[in-house]
């Protein structure tokens, strides 16, 4: 496993010691949201948060690439 690091050399993504979601889960979350959006389903961040066991703000930040941008 390659350890992801940011511009300051600190661990980021699933390599961070406090990460609760793997990079695969992050990619799946983004894929699900895009599928729902393409199909016109009215499911949002709360639904993603319930599926993946995280907070709504975390789901929003992941989907909008505010966080975990390296898990593309």
Secondary structure, DSSP 8 states (H G I E B T S, - for coil): ----B-TTS-B-GGGSTT--S-HHHHHHHHHHHHHHHHHT----HHHHHHHHTS-HHHHHHHHTTSS-TT--
